[in-house]
Amino acid sequence: MIQLAELIDPKKVNANNILPFNQRVIGDKIMISNEFGDFAFLSPEDFQRFIEGTIPKDEPLYEELVAKAFYADEIADDELIARYQNRKHFIQHGPTLHAMVLTERCNHGCQYCHSSIVGMSRTETDMTLEVAERAVDFAFQTTSRWLTIEFQGGEPTANWETLTHIVKYARERNKIAQKELAFALVTNFSLMTDEKLDFLIENKVQVCTSLDGPEDLHNSIRLYKGGNSHQLTTDWIRKVNQRYIDLGLDPSLYRVEALPTITRASLHRYKEIVDEYIKHGCRAIFLRKLDPFGFAASTRKTLGYTMDEFLEFYKKAVDYIMELNKEGAEVMERHAAIMLNKMIAGLEPNYLDLRSPGGAVIGQVAYHPNGSIYTSDEGRMVAAMDDEGSIFRLGDVQTGSYSDVMLGSTTRGMILASSNDGQPHCSTCVYKLYCGLQPEYNYKTQGSIFGRMADSDWCKKHMGIFDYLAHRLKNADEEEMAIFDRWTTNRRQDHFVQEVEEGA
């Protein structure tokens, strides 16, 4: 294995012309990256020449490193400033995602549930129309011109009256606000009817659900006394997707978004899980690890696994997805696509978990049914599990002001804690510009919003996936690069953006 210390002779280092960079050994090469998102793979010999400043200017490698902004006297300042601003564009606007928990009621008993749910008779946990309107009023104060209201629960369709009221009320508010407004619903489909679907389709509400794999695997984890959860879910996925086709929408772009949560029973069934997604018309699969929130914390002994086990599962699953793509299938792994957007497409997709500063408060806000405002949905979950977790509570929609929340000490703390420039383990990481932190995860797993990345599962997971992708990029042929390019081709789903009506 390459030992960097053996390649670096301090007496020979000539750093006068080299911009700051980080490095990591990737197989037989050394990966270097900079603050603008560029990276290169160097042989040990080329790495030595790079840090010693002995690569001739007429050599192709020198030209490559110039194009990737590694040499200080060969850069165009205005271009790099614009690129860095593009990488950090999310700092220039307020929270775009507003997660509204309409109820804590749910009729599923999912063993890994990250939320704090109650039985279906507990209607006192429903968000009232009054609180809903105040939550919408608060959300519309965001300085962002994009605004997505996401309905969550429990099972949000259990509080259908409030859901429909929010859609109508927000659309009315937008006659004045004139924002790019969108709605999304996270549902288990158990309470869906044709009439409800008509409303969702007519009002352009995007639908998301959970699908954990083949029928036996899905039903063994997502317990539902009312019937066959897998059959119900897949039937509605098919029905919603057909409605999009009937509207003349491109089925490769418009379809139900489904997510699996990986449990111990999933680890050896990666092929079956991927095949199940393809079977039901899904073009993307987001392989999610168990989170340390809600019921998932208490069921870890039966459902959990080590991070090494998850990463082994992940690599095998993406290897299989790549094989299917080479055979003509068009399906991507969503986490890899997000990371590749950052690495090879030079884009910042604003995925809230992988940005610095992170998404807490300044990227998303969560609203409890009682009107409490939280840093994120994860912050709300932590607070539900632990009274001390109330540090993630920002205020209340009835009495709190937007400026107080955004300028408050909690928000400042979240920004500091989720900025990887200030993290010792992160500041020198080759993946720094592509990665991010989540203070709520740090707090739950390590007792501090800042966390200790050197021994954090959060870091281990993302480092493992980045390493996997770096190895694939280092060795990729034209066919594989074409697949990755397709995964990073982004098209806006304009159908889900509400038409802006003129105000009275």
DAHU-V204718 format. One line per field, one symbol per residue. ss: DSSP state (H for helix, E for strand, L for the rest). psi: psi as a letter, one per 40 degrees, with the letter a starting at -180 (. if undefined). A space follows every 50 residues. Layout:
# DAHU-V204718
ss: ???
psi: ???
This chain:
# DAHU-V204718
ss: LLLHHHHLLLLLLLLLLELLLEEEEELLEEEEELLLLLEEEELHHHHHHH HHLLLLLLLHHHHHHHHLLLEHHHLLHHHHHHHHHHHLHHHHLLLLEEEE ELLLELLEEELLLLLLLELLLLHHHLLLHHHHHHHHHHHLLLLLLEEEEE EELLLHHHHHHHHHHHHHHHHHHHHHHLLEEEEEEELLLLLLLHHHHHHH HHLLEEEEEELLLLHHHHHHHEEELLLLHHHHHHHHHHHHHHHHHHLLLL LLLLLLEEEEELLHHHLLLHHHHHHHHHHLLLLEELEELLLLLLHHHHLH HHHLLLHHHHHHHHHHHHHHHHHHHHLLLLLEEHHHHHHHHHHLLLLLLL LLLLLLLLLELLLEEEELLLLEEELLHHHHHHHHHLHHHHHHEEEELLLL LHHHHHHLHHHHHHHHHLLHHHLHHHHLLLLHHHLLLLHHHHHHHHLLLL LLHHHLHHHHHHHHHHHHHHHHHHHLLHHHHHHHHHHLLLLLLHHHELLL LLLL
psi: ihhddeehhddehgedehihiiiihgbeihhiiaeeeiiihiiddddddd eefehidehddddddddefehdeeihdddddddddddfdedeiahdhhhh hdieiieifhdeheihiiieegeeeihidddddddddddeeieiehhhhh hiaahdedgddddddddddddddedddfighiiihhieedeiiddddddd ddefhihiahheaidddddddghheeahddddddddddddddddddeeih eedhihhihihhideddefddddddddddfeheihhghihifiadddeed ddeiiiddddddddddddddddddddeeigiihddddddddddeefigef hdegihiaehdediiihideeihididddddddddhdeeeeehdaidddi idddddeidddddddddehedehddddehdedeeaiihdddddddeehdd igddfhddddddddddddddddddehaddddddddddehhhhgddehhhh iii.
